[in-house]
Every structure is written in C-alpha cells, then in structure tokens.
Amino acid sequence: MNKKEEKIYLEKFKDQYPDFPKGDIVVPDPKERGPDFLIVRRGKVVGFEVTELFKECFPNQTPKQLIESEREKVITEARNKCISDSVPGVSAFILFNNNKLNKGNRSTVAEKLSNIIKNNIPEIKIPLSIKNNCIGLNDIPPQISSIMLYRPKEDCNHHWSTVPVGWTDENLIKILQNALNDKEKKMTKYLKKCSTCWLLITSYGWNPSSFFNASKETISHKYSSSFDKAFYLEEFTKRLIELKLIKNA
C-alpha cells in the first residue's frame, strides 16, 4: 500500500470515527522510520500507522495478493494494446486459473489475450463466452479458463476485469494478532516521534485475498498489543471495529 492509499484509508477512518484526534495530519520523512502519519495539535502528537490485511498463505506459496496483482497487470497490458489498436470497446470478464503467471510470461499472456478479444468482438447486446478447450485450438493462454465478452452499445469504452473467485474468512483472530505483532516490532521507533500511537488495519474486500467478514468472536476477542488504540476497517462492508487490547508488559 502506497502513501496515497494509506491517506485515503485514514480519511475514511476519520469520517467514521467521531473521536478522531483533532489536529493537523502530518506525513513524516520516511527516512525517519516513524509511524505513517502524525496528528499534531498544541504540542501533542498522536502517531498513526496504517496497514493492510490479507489472507495467510502456506509456506512456499505465492501470496494471493501478488497473484491478483499479476493478473491485473496482464489485463491492463492487454486492454491498452486493444485501445492502441483501435479495437471497439467491450466489457471483458476474464476468469484466471492456478497455472503459473509471473513477470516472465506476463507479456506473452497479455498479447494472446488482446488478440483473442480483438478477433472475437461480439454483436451488440449479445454476450459471447470463450472457454479454454485445453488443447490449444482457440489459443487461449493456459492461465485463463474463460473469457466473457459483452457490448452494451456501439460506442462504448473498454471495461475489463477479473472474475473474483474465493471464500470469505470470518475468524480473523490469528491474522489480526499477527498484524499487531508485526507492527509491534517498530513500536520503539514510533514512540520517538509521538507520545501515543494508534494502528489502523484495513482490508479492501473486493479481491479474494481480502474476502473477510469479521465474526462476533473476532470482534469480542482481546488482543495483545502496546498500541494505545487499534482498529479494523473493512472496506467492503464499511464496518469499523475498535479492537479490544490488553497492554503488553
């Protein structure tokens, strides 16, 4: 998550949390390795760290968010090629599978994807489904299972996206505690820049790597942390949860 995205989440939190500290929001020099933001008012400084929550992965397994990022890069590259080639606008929904996709084969997959769509523009308001027949006759890359194409009207823009497939995790106790523990390692550095420090843990919720819906057990659990306050914000459900904390000794 870059600084712009962190600031967006901070502003969303500010809008939802009535007791947000009053003061100026300051972005510290990243070289100083303090919290992401400082809320400064009359000499009082509250540190604010923002982090994003993703599903855990098994050892030697590629994190789901990296797989999603690679798929988005393929779609962007393929869509841009169609735009530059003046291909008529189309809505494209691409279903990827678990076959290997990385920087090394990204451009090859994107090239094939753009060519398939370029050569299969559907009629207006008539959906077209292209499935991978697994024997190479339609030249769909092995990383893609199917493509759904649709044109709502003659003059439309390109709208391409992946088809999100996954399950929703509800028990988030372990991964929330892990997120707290990870930021806990930097607490000494944070407190050099502020007297109190808050943590905002966020989840996007629109991609499988962040399909979360915190359970009652997750909400009522008491977490171990030295942060003065910690919160969990679900972007998809718009829920803001203040985590119950037990201060570390």
C-alpha positions in Angstrom: 0.0 0.0 0.0 1.5 3.3 -1.0 1.2 6.6 0.9 -1.8 7.9 -1.2 -3.7 4.7 -0.4 -2.8 5.0 3.2 -4.1 8.6 3.3 -7.4 7.5 1.7 -7.9 4.9 4.4 -7.0 7.4 7.1 -9.6 9.9 5.8 -12.2 7.1 5.6 -11.4 6.2 9.2 -11.6 9.9 10.2 -15.1 10.2 8.7 -16.4 7.1 10.6 -14.7 7.6 14.0 -16.2 10.6 15.9 -13.3 10.7 18.4 -10.6 11.1 15.8 -7.8 13.2 17.3 -8.0 16.9 16.4 -5.0 18.5 14.7 -3.0 18.7 11.5 -2.2 15.5 9.7 1.5 15.4 9.0 3.4 12.9 6.8 6.8 12.3 8.4 10.0 12.0 6.4 10.1 8.2 5.5 13.8 8.2 6.3 13.0 8.8 10.0 11.1 5.5 10.1 8.3 6.8 12.3 4.6 6.0 12.0 2.8 6.6 8.7 1.1 9.8 9.9 1.3 12.2 12.8 -1.7 14.1 14.2 -0.2 17.3 15.7 -2.1 19.8 17.9 -0.7 22.2 20.5 2.5 20.2 21.0 0.6 16.9 21.4 1.4 14.2 18.8 -0.5 11.1 18.0 1.2 8.6 15.8 -0.9 6.7 13.2 0.2 3.5 11.5 -1.9 2.1 8.6 -1.5 -1.5 7.3 -3.5 -3.8 5.0 -4.8 -7.3 5.9 -4.5 -10.2 3.5 -5.2 -13.9 3.9 -2.3 -16.0 5.1 -0.6 -18.4 2.7 1.1 -21.7 3.2 4.9 -21.9 3.2 6.4 -21.7 -0.3 3.1 -20.5 -1.6 2.8 -17.2 -3.5 0.6 -14.7 -1.6 -2.8 -14.3 -3.1 -2.5 -10.5 -3.4 0.7 -10.9 -5.5 -1.2 -13.3 -7.8 -4.1 -10.8 -8.1 -1.6 -8.0 -8.9 0.0 -10.0 -11.7 -3.4 -10.8 -13.2 -4.3 -7.1 -13.1 -1.1 -6.2 -14.9 -1.9 -8.8 -17.6 -5.4 -7.3 -18.1 -4.0 -3.7 -18.1 -1.4 -4.6 -20.7 -3.8 -6.4 -22.9 -6.5 -3.7 -22.7 -4.0 -1.0 -23.5 -2.9 -2.9 -26.6 -6.5 -3.2 -27.8 -7.1 0.5 -27.2 -3.9 1.4 -29.1 -5.1 -0.9 -32.0 -8.5 0.9 -32.1 -10.4 -2.3 -31.2 -14.1 -1.5 -30.5 -14.9 -1.0 -26.8 -16.0 -4.1 -25.0 -16.7 -5.3 -21.4 -14.4 -8.3 -20.8 -14.6 -10.6 -17.8 -11.6 -12.9 -17.5 -11.5 -16.0 -15.4 -8.0 -17.0 -14.5 -6.9 -20.4 -13.1 -4.0 -21.5 -11.0 -1.5 -22.0 -13.8 1.7 -20.1 -13.3 1.6 -16.4 -14.1 4.6 -14.1 -13.5 6.7 -11.3 -14.9 8.4 -13.7 -17.2 5.3 -14.8 -19.1 3.1 -11.7 -18.5 3.6 -10.1 -21.9 3.0 -13.3 -23.7 -0.3 -14.0 -21.9 -1.3 -10.3 -22.4 -0.5 -10.5 -26.1 -2.6 -13.6 -26.6 -5.5 -12.2 -24.5 -5.6 -9.0 -26.6 -5.5 -11.0 -29.9 -8.4 -13.2 -28.8 -10.6 -10.3 -27.8 -9.6 -8.3 -30.9 -10.7 -11.3 -33.1 -13.9 -12.0 -31.2 -15.8 -8.8 -30.8 -19.4 -9.7 -30.1 -22.6 -8.3 -31.6 -24.3 -5.5 -29.7 -26.1 -6.9 -26.6 -25.2 -10.5 -27.4 -22.9 -12.0 -24.8 -20.0 -14.1 -26.1 -18.4 -16.8 -23.9 -15.0 -18.1 -24.9 -13.8 -21.2 -23.0 -10.3 -22.7 -22.9 -10.7 -26.1 -24.6 -7.3 -27.2 -23.1 -6.0 -28.4 -26.4 -4.9 -25.1 -27.9 -7.4 -24.8 -30.7 -8.6 -21.3 -29.7 -5.1 -20.2 -28.5 -6.4 -19.1 -25.0 -3.3 -19.0 -22.7 -3.3 -21.9 -20.2 -3.5 -19.3 -17.4 -7.1 -18.3 -18.5 -10.1 -20.6 -18.1 -12.7 -18.5 -19.9 -13.5 -15.0 -21.2 -16.9 -13.4 -21.3 -17.4 -10.5 -23.7 -20.3 -8.0 -24.0 -21.0 -4.8 -25.9 -23.9 -2.8 -24.4 -23.9 -0.3 -27.4 -21.9 0.6 -30.5 -19.9 3.4 -28.9 -18.7 2.1 -25.5 -15.4 2.1 -23.6 -13.3 -0.8 -22.7 -14.1 -2.2 -19.2 -12.0 -5.3 -18.4 -11.8 -7.1 -15.1 -11.0 -10.5 -13.5 -13.7 -12.7 -12.1 -13.1 -12.9 -8.4 -13.3 -16.4 -7.0 -12.7 -17.3 -3.4 -14.1 -17.8 0.0 -14.9 -15.5 2.9 -12.9 -15.9 6.2 -14.8 -14.9 9.3 -12.4 -15.9 12.1 -9.7 -13.3 11.9 -8.3 -13.5 15.4 -5.0 -15.0 14.3 -4.2 -12.8 11.4 -5.3 -9.6 13.2 -3.0 -10.6 16.1 -0.2 -11.3 13.6 -0.7 -7.8 12.1 -0.5 -6.3 15.6 2.7 -8.3 16.3 4.3 -7.3 13.1 3.8 -3.5 13.8 4.8 -4.1 17.5 8.4 -4.7 16.4 8.6 -1.0 15.4 7.0 0.5 18.4 10.2 1.8 19.9 10.9 3.8 16.7 7.3 5.0 16.6 7.4 6.4 20.1 10.4 8.5 19.3 8.0 10.6 17.1 4.9 10.6 19.3 3.6 10.1 22.8 0.7 7.8 21.8 0.3 5.6 18.8 -2.7 4.2 17.0 -2.9 1.4 14.5 -5.5 1.1 11.6 -5.7 -2.3 10.0 -7.6 -2.3 6.7 -9.0 -4.8 4.2 -10.1 -4.0 0.7 -12.6 -6.9 0.4 -13.1 -6.7 -3.4 -10.5 -9.3 -4.1 -10.3 -13.0 -2.9 -7.1 -12.2 -0.9 -9.2 -9.9 1.3 -12.6 -11.6 1.4 -13.2 -11.1 5.1 -16.3 -10.7 7.3 -15.2 -10.5 10.9 -17.2 -12.8 13.2 -18.6 -12.0 16.6 -15.7 -13.9 18.2 -13.2 -11.8 16.2 -14.8 -8.6 17.4 -15.1 -9.7 21.1 -11.6 -11.1 21.3 -8.9 -9.4 23.4 -5.7 -8.8 21.5 -2.2 -8.3 23.0 -0.5 -5.1 21.9 1.3 -2.0 23.1 -0.7 0.3 20.8 -2.9 2.8 22.6 -5.7 2.0 20.2 -6.2 -0.3 17.3 -9.0 -0.6 14.7 -10.0 -2.9 11.9 -11.8 -1.3 8.9 -13.5 -3.5 6.3 -13.7 -1.5 3.1 -16.3 -3.9 1.5 -18.7 -4.0 4.5 -17.9 -0.4 5.7 -17.5 -1.8 9.2 -15.2 -0.1 11.6 -14.2 -2.2 14.7 -12.2 -1.0 17.6 -10.2 -3.9 18.8 -10.1 -4.7 22.5 -6.5 -4.5 23.6 -4.5 -6.0 26.5 -1.4 -4.0 27.1 1.9 -5.8 26.7 4.1 -5.8 29.8 
